[in-house]
Amino acid sequence: MQSLPASKFLDAPVAPHGFAEHITGEGDGRALVDFDPADHRLNQELALSLLSALGPVLAVYPGDGCWSSLKVRPEADPGRTHGTGENRLHVDLVDRDLIPRYIALYCERDDPAGGGASALADLWAATAELGDAERALLRQPVFRYWTDKGVHGVGQGLERFAVLPEQLEPGLPIRFTSKMYPHLLRGELVDGTDAARQEAATAFGALAAAALRHRAEIRLRPGQLLIFDQLRWAHGRMPLGESQEAIEPGQRRLLRQTYVQGGTR
């Protein structure tokens, strides 16, 4: 994925509209922007200016402001946000009726142990690999997932939802998280007969496997901003380097994250 200088979008008469045109056009719903890493605070303010061209920037966790800190905590669950292992491909706030369309990740520090690349997977391309029967099953509004607590500006949690929309087009969400799959295999998260639950698990597993085939890794450097349309692009984190507990907390990988509502339907 080619990075672009921030000046391309900031130093222009139509800034930041050119940025929005890039994301929704030739960028296919994503962009990697290079800022001068000497001033992270200024960079994040400038990033908010760019992101505002896509839609309202959200304070999903009001106590954090617009930017939340994605720190590394060796004691955390390795597969969760602050963990040290792989955080498998997923969409944030997957069950919310106002699911945020865009996520932005700004890198203040990369992993000194050499790991922690961000992962993106094109769910449109993954869906195209499924058979008609699998797509039909995933379009049924029969799935559920645990809802996040303490979040704001993202609507209510849906009791049931479809994984796939009727058509793949901008603004329509694919409600996917790899973390659903083990539960589906155990007959959870979908009601119905044993056969119906097994069919749903098999179809979801096919989508999860296809997403992995379309996964790309991007190791962010300090001063880089990654933006993506999470209604199309699932994201995750590759494992961090070994011995994170031996790295001083102030030297560990640190990303800042914010959400943009965008044109969700």
C-alpha positions in Angstrom: 0.0 0.0 0.0 1.6 3.3 -1.1 1.9 6.1 1.4 1.1 9.6 0.5 2.5 12.8 2.0 0.1 14.8 4.1 0.9 17.9 2.2 -0.9 16.4 -0.8 -4.2 16.8 1.0 -3.4 19.8 3.3 -1.7 22.3 1.0 -4.4 22.7 -1.6 -7.2 25.2 -2.3 -9.8 22.4 -1.9 -8.3 20.8 1.2 -9.6 18.6 2.8 -12.1 17.7 0.1 -9.4 16.2 -2.0 -8.7 13.7 0.7 -12.3 12.6 0.8 -12.3 12.2 -3.0 -9.2 10.1 -2.8 -10.6 7.8 -0.1 -13.9 7.3 -1.9 -12.3 7.0 -5.3 -8.9 5.7 -6.3 -8.1 4.8 -2.7 -10.9 2.1 -2.6 -11.8 3.1 0.9 -8.4 3.4 2.4 -5.3 5.6 2.6 -1.9 5.7 4.3 -0.7 9.3 5.0 2.8 10.4 6.0 3.1 13.3 8.5 6.3 14.8 9.9 6.8 12.6 13.1 8.3 15.5 15.0 5.0 16.8 16.4 2.4 14.1 17.1 -0.1 16.5 18.7 -0.2 18.8 15.7 -0.4 15.8 13.3 -3.5 14.5 15.1 -5.2 17.9 14.9 -4.4 18.0 11.2 -5.7 14.5 10.8 -9.0 15.5 12.4 -9.3 18.2 9.8 -8.8 15.7 7.0 -11.2 13.2 8.6 -13.9 15.8 9.0 -14.3 15.8 5.2 -15.6 12.2 5.4 -18.2 12.9 8.1 -18.6 13.6 11.8 -15.6 12.5 13.9 -16.8 10.6 16.9 -15.8 10.6 20.6 -16.9 7.0 21.1 -15.2 7.1 24.5 -15.9 10.6 25.6 -13.4 10.4 28.5 -10.6 10.0 25.9 -11.7 12.8 23.5 -11.6 12.0 19.8 -8.4 10.0 20.0 -8.2 6.8 22.1 -4.8 5.3 23.0 -4.1 1.7 21.9 -1.3 0.8 24.3 0.4 -2.5 24.8 -0.2 -4.3 28.1 1.6 -7.7 28.4 -0.9 -8.7 31.1 -3.9 -8.2 28.8 -5.6 -11.0 26.8 -3.2 -11.5 23.9 -5.9 -11.4 21.3 -7.6 -8.2 22.5 -7.0 -4.6 21.7 -4.1 -4.0 24.2 -2.7 -7.5 24.0 0.6 -8.8 22.5 -0.7 -11.5 20.2 -2.7 -11.6 17.0 -5.9 -9.6 17.1 -7.9 -11.5 14.4 -9.7 -9.7 11.6 -12.8 -8.0 12.6 -15.1 -4.9 12.3 -15.4 -2.7 15.4 -18.8 -2.2 17.0 -20.1 -4.9 14.7 -23.7 -5.1 16.1 -24.4 -1.3 16.4 -27.1 0.2 14.2 -24.9 3.3 13.6 -21.7 1.3 13.1 -18.9 3.9 12.4 -17.9 3.8 8.7 -14.2 4.9 9.0 -11.4 4.1 11.4 -8.2 6.1 11.6 -5.0 4.8 13.3 -2.2 7.2 14.0 1.2 5.8 15.0 3.2 7.6 17.7 5.5 4.7 18.4 6.1 1.5 16.5 7.1 -1.8 18.2 10.8 -1.7 19.0 10.7 -5.5 18.9 9.7 -5.4 15.2 6.1 -6.7 15.3 2.6 -5.3 15.6 1.8 -4.7 12.0 -1.8 -3.6 11.2 -3.8 -6.0 9.0 -6.5 -5.1 6.5 -8.6 -7.6 4.5 -11.0 -6.7 1.6 -14.3 -8.2 2.6 -15.8 -7.4 -0.8 -13.2 -9.6 -2.4 -13.7 -12.3 0.2 -17.5 -12.3 -0.3 -17.0 -12.7 -4.0 -15.3 -16.1 -3.4 -18.4 -17.5 -1.7 -21.0 -19.6 -3.3 -24.6 -18.5 -3.8 -25.9 -20.6 -0.9 -23.3 -19.3 1.5 -24.1 -15.7 0.6 -27.8 -16.4 1.0 -27.2 -17.8 4.5 -25.1 -14.8 5.6 -27.7 -12.4 4.4 -30.3 -13.7 6.8 -30.7 -11.5 9.9 -30.3 -14.3 12.4 -26.8 -13.6 13.9 -26.0 -11.9 17.2 -23.0 -10.8 19.1 -22.1 -9.3 22.5 -22.5 -5.5 22.5 -19.8 -3.1 23.7 -20.6 -1.2 26.8 -19.8 2.5 27.5 -19.7 3.6 23.9 -21.4 6.7 22.5 -22.6 8.0 19.2 -22.9 4.6 17.6 -26.6 3.9 18.2 -28.2 0.8 19.8 -27.0 -2.8 19.7 -29.0 -5.0 17.3 -30.6 -8.1 18.7 -30.1 -9.8 15.4 -28.3 -8.8 12.2 -27.2 -10.2 8.8 -23.5 -10.6 8.2 -23.8 -9.6 4.6 -26.0 -6.9 3.0 -28.2 -7.7 0.1 -25.7 -5.9 -2.2 -22.1 -4.9 -1.9 -21.9 -1.2 -2.2 -20.4 1.8 -0.3 -22.1 2.5 2.9 -23.6 -0.9 3.5 -21.9 -2.8 6.3 -20.5 -6.3 6.3 -20.9 -7.2 10.0 -17.9 -9.5 10.4 -15.6 -10.5 13.3 -13.5 -13.6 13.3 -14.3 -14.0 17.0 -17.8 -15.1 16.1 -16.6 -18.3 14.4 -15.6 -20.4 17.5 -19.0 -19.6 19.0 -20.9 -20.5 15.9 -19.1 -23.8 15.7 -20.4 -24.5 19.2 -23.9 -23.7 18.0 -24.0 -20.3 19.7 -25.0 -16.9 18.3 -27.7 -18.3 15.9 -31.0 -19.8 16.9 -32.8 -22.7 15.1 -32.2 -26.4 14.6 -28.8 -28.0 14.9 -28.6 -28.3 11.1 -29.4 -24.6 10.6 -26.8 -23.6 13.1 -24.2 -25.8 11.5 -25.0 -24.4 8.0 -24.6 -20.8 9.4 -21.2 -21.8 11.0 -20.0 -23.3 7.8 -20.9 -20.3 5.7 -19.3 -17.9 8.2 -16.2 -20.1 8.2 -15.9 -19.8 4.5 -16.1 -16.0 4.7 -13.5 -16.0 7.5 -11.1 -18.2 5.4 -11.6 -16.0 2.4 -10.8 -12.9 4.4 -7.5 -14.4 5.5 -6.6 -15.0 1.8 -7.1 -11.3 1.2 -5.2 -10.0 4.3 -2.4 -7.6 3.8 0.0 -6.3 6.6 1.0 -2.7 7.1 3.6 -1.9 9.8 2.9 1.7 10.6 5.9 4.0 11.3 5.8 7.0 13.6 3.9 9.9 12.0 1.8 7.6 9.7 -2.0 7.7 9.6 -3.9 4.7 8.3 -7.6 5.3 7.3 -10.0 2.7 6.1 -13.7 2.2 5.4 -14.5 -0.6 7.9 -17.8 -1.4 6.1 -15.5 -2.9 3.5 -12.1 -3.5 5.1 -11.8 -5.8 8.2 -8.8 -5.0 10.3 -6.6 -6.6 12.9 -3.2 -6.7 14.5 -0.3 -9.1 13.9 1.6 -10.4 17.0 4.0 -7.9 18.6 7.7 -8.8 19.0 8.8 -11.1 21.8 9.5 -10.0 25.4 7.2 -7.0 25.5 7.3 -7.1 29.3 11.0 -6.2 29.1 10.3 -3.0 27.2 9.6 0.1 29.2 5.9 1.0 28.9 6.8 4.4 27.5 8.8 2.7 24.7 6.2 0.2 23.6 4.0 0.5 20.5 1.4 3.2 20.7 -1.3 4.0 18.3 -4.1 6.5 18.5 -7.5 5.6 17.2 -10.6 7.6 16.2 -13.8 6.9 14.3 -15.8 8.8 11.7 -19.5 8.2 11.2 -19.5 8.7 7.4 -22.4 7.8 5.2 -23.7 4.6 6.9 -27.0 3.2 5.9 
